[in-house]
């Protein structure tokens, strides 16, 4: 009698590691700014060149750009996180309800699709006199809810027709309870990937709105505001714009890479 070997457990996709590592590093440096920055809030020589003490130089107000970058990154991440959580907390239940009530259809989307409506909503909210933080929140959350709902529904509909789900429904389990117990646990990698994608796009939304003057305003600090304030000094101090731009784009790309790895994870049977 021969014993059949147990199937090998799938390993972690390298894209998750290579994406999560730089993103976590950015988050860690941003959190450190709560307790420490290289030069704090001290005012120094305006537009000083980068040196050993001031790695990026100073901005037009004389603030150390590296210290400002750490604080600005934290602000951008928090605004993006709050908008993303709102999108998920509302959008995922809406997607579950749509999959239960209207399983027909193949409409799908991608998180990138929230960028144009986010900018439009930001302009409308700002024009109506909304505060900077509320403008960014609405610009992220409103299209984010729609995208999260569409993607969640698209993921759930195929699983809704599986035998064990049909059996649970025939046994008298209510549709939403069936989704919670038998369907959603199969989709955690895909839902986690959705969360990372929404967070990545939310970072770009904050940067875009603040750069356009519709988001964070001085004396606050965010990556988009740093870009806005540095654009007039690009010719003489390019690092003042390159540093926040690089952090924003690199963080978003790292999150998208990790999300791609999670989407490649096998679903539970």
C-alpha positions in Angstrom: 0.0 0.0 0.0 1.5 3.4 -1.0 0.8 6.6 0.7 0.0 9.6 -1.4 2.2 12.7 -0.5 0.4 15.7 0.7 0.2 18.5 -1.8 2.9 21.2 -1.3 1.6 24.3 0.3 1.9 27.4 -1.9 4.6 29.8 -1.0 4.4 33.5 -0.7 4.6 35.2 -4.1 7.8 37.2 -4.4 5.9 40.1 -5.7 4.2 40.4 -2.3 7.6 40.6 -0.6 9.2 43.0 -3.1 6.2 45.2 -3.0 5.5 45.1 0.8 9.1 45.7 1.9 9.6 49.2 0.4 6.0 50.2 1.3 6.6 49.2 4.9 9.8 51.1 5.0 8.1 54.2 3.9 5.4 53.7 6.5 8.0 53.1 9.2 9.9 56.3 8.3 6.6 58.3 8.3 5.6 56.9 11.7 9.1 57.8 13.1 8.2 61.5 12.3 5.7 61.4 15.2 8.6 61.2 17.6 11.7 62.4 15.7 12.8 64.2 12.6 16.4 65.2 11.7 15.9 68.9 12.4 12.4 69.2 13.8 10.6 72.5 13.1 13.8 74.6 13.2 14.0 77.3 10.6 17.3 77.4 8.7 18.6 79.2 5.6 16.0 79.2 2.9 16.7 77.0 -0.2 20.1 75.8 1.2 21.9 73.2 -0.9 21.9 69.5 0.2 24.8 68.6 2.4 25.6 66.0 5.1 23.3 67.6 7.6 20.5 68.4 5.3 20.1 65.5 2.8 17.6 67.2 0.5 18.4 70.8 1.5 15.8 73.3 2.8 12.6 74.7 1.3 11.7 78.3 0.7 10.7 78.8 4.3 14.0 77.4 5.6 12.5 74.1 6.8 14.7 71.0 6.5 13.3 69.2 3.5 14.1 65.7 4.9 12.2 66.4 8.1 9.3 67.9 6.1 9.3 64.9 3.8 8.8 62.5 6.7 5.9 64.5 8.1 4.4 65.1 4.7 4.5 61.3 4.0 2.6 60.6 7.2 -0.1 63.1 6.3 -0.5 61.6 2.8 -0.6 58.1 4.1 -3.2 58.9 6.8 -5.5 60.7 4.4 -5.2 57.9 1.9 -5.8 55.3 4.6 -9.0 56.9 5.9 -10.4 57.2 2.5 -9.5 53.6 1.6 -11.1 52.3 4.8 -14.3 54.2 4.1 -14.3 52.8 0.5 -13.9 49.2 1.8 -16.3 49.4 4.7 -19.1 50.6 2.4 -18.1 49.2 -1.0 -17.5 45.6 0.0 -21.0 45.1 1.7 -22.6 46.8 -1.4 -20.7 44.4 -3.7 -21.9 41.5 -1.6 -25.5 42.7 -1.8 -25.2 43.2 -5.6 -23.8 39.7 -6.0 -26.7 38.2 -4.0 -29.5 40.3 -5.6 -28.2 40.8 -9.1 -25.7 38.0 -10.0 -26.2 38.4 -13.8 -23.8 40.6 -15.7 -20.0 40.8 -16.1 -19.3 44.4 -15.2 -15.8 44.8 -13.7 -13.3 47.6 -13.1 -9.9 48.5 -11.7 -8.8 50.8 -8.9 -7.1 53.1 -11.4 -10.5 54.0 -12.8 -11.2 56.1 -9.6 -8.6 58.7 -10.5 -10.6 60.9 -13.0 -13.8 61.0 -10.9 -11.7 61.6 -7.8 -10.2 64.7 -9.2 -13.6 65.9 -10.5 -15.2 65.3 -7.1 -12.3 67.1 -5.4 -12.9 70.1 -7.6 -16.6 70.2 -6.9 -16.1 69.7 -3.2 -13.5 72.5 -3.0 -15.8 74.8 -5.1 -18.6 74.2 -2.6 -16.3 75.4 0.2 -15.4 72.0 1.8 -12.3 71.9 4.0 -9.1 70.5 2.5 -9.2 67.2 4.4 -12.9 66.7 3.6 -12.2 67.4 -0.1 -9.5 64.7 -0.2 -11.7 62.3 1.8 -14.6 62.7 -0.6 -12.4 62.6 -3.6 -11.1 59.2 -2.4 -14.1 57.6 -0.7 -16.9 58.4 -3.2 -15.3 56.8 -6.3 -13.6 54.2 -4.1 -17.0 52.9 -2.8 -18.2 52.4 -6.4 -15.0 50.7 -7.5 -14.9 48.4 -4.4 -18.5 47.5 -4.9 -18.0 46.6 -8.6 -14.9 44.5 -8.0 -16.3 42.7 -5.0 -19.4 41.8 -6.9 -17.3 40.6 -9.8 -15.3 38.4 -7.5 -18.3 36.9 -5.6 -20.6 36.0 -8.5 -18.6 32.9 -9.7 -18.3 31.6 -6.2 -22.0 32.1 -5.6 -22.8 29.3 -8.0 -20.6 26.7 -6.3 -22.2 23.5 -5.0 -21.4 24.1 -1.3 -22.9 27.6 -1.5 -26.0 26.3 -3.1 -26.2 23.6 -0.5 -26.0 26.2 2.3 -28.8 28.2 0.8 -31.0 25.1 0.3 -30.4 24.3 4.0 -32.0 27.6 4.9 -29.0 29.9 5.4 -29.8 33.5 4.5 -27.9 34.9 1.5 -25.8 37.4 3.4 -25.0 34.9 6.1 -24.0 32.4 3.3 -21.7 35.0 1.7 -20.1 35.8 5.1 -19.5 32.1 6.1 -18.8 30.4 2.8 -17.8 32.9 0.1 -15.9 35.8 1.6 -13.3 33.6 3.4 -12.3 32.3 0.0 -11.6 35.8 -1.2 -9.3 37.2 1.5 -6.2 37.4 -0.9 -8.3 39.2 -3.5 -9.9 41.6 -1.1 -6.5 42.3 0.5 -5.2 43.1 -3.0 -8.2 45.4 -3.6 -7.4 47.2 -0.4 -3.7 47.7 -1.4 -4.7 48.9 -4.9 -7.2 51.4 -3.5 -4.6 52.7 -1.0 -2.1 53.1 -3.9 -4.5 55.1 -6.0 -5.6 57.1 -2.9 -2.0 58.2 -2.4 -2.0 59.5 -6.0 -5.3 61.2 -5.5 -4.1 63.1 -2.4 -0.9 64.2 -4.3 -2.9 65.3 -7.3 -5.5 67.3 -5.4 -3.0 68.9 -3.1 -0.7 69.8 -6.0 -3.7 71.4 -7.7 -4.3 73.5 -4.6 -7.5 71.6 -3.7 -6.1 69.5 -0.8 -3.7 70.1 2.0 -2.7 73.7 2.4 0.1 75.5 4.2 1.1 75.4 7.0 0.2 71.8 6.7 2.4 69.3 5.0 1.7 66.5 2.5 3.5 65.1 -0.5 1.3 66.9 -2.9 1.8 70.2 -1.2 5.5 69.8 -1.2 5.4 69.2 -4.9 3.2 72.3 -5.4 5.6 74.5 -3.3 8.7 73.2 -5.0 7.7 73.5 -8.6 8.9 77.1 -8.9 12.3 76.1 -7.7 12.8 73.1 -10.0 15.6 74.8 -11.9 17.8 75.5 -8.8 16.6 72.9 -6.2 15.2 69.9 -8.2 15.4 67.6 -5.2 12.7 69.5 -3.4 10.2 68.2 -6.0 11.9 64.9 -7.0 12.0 63.6 -3.4 8.2 63.8 -2.6 7.3 62.8 -6.1 9.6 59.7 -5.9 8.2 58.7 -2.5 4.6 59.0 -3.7 5.1 57.1 -7.0 7.4 54.5 -5.5 5.0 53.8 -2.6 2.0 53.5 -5.0 3.9 51.2 -7.3 5.1 49.0 -4.4 1.6 48.6 -3.2 0.3 47.7 -6.7 3.1 45.1 -7.0 2.1 43.5 -3.7 -1.5 43.6 -4.8 -0.6 41.8 -8.0 1.2 39.1 -6.0 -1.9 38.7 -3.8 -4.2 38.4 -6.8 -2.0 35.5 -8.0 -2.6 33.6 -4.8 -4.8 30.5 -5.2 -8.3 30.7 -3.9 -9.6 28.3 -1.3 -11.8 25.6 -2.7 
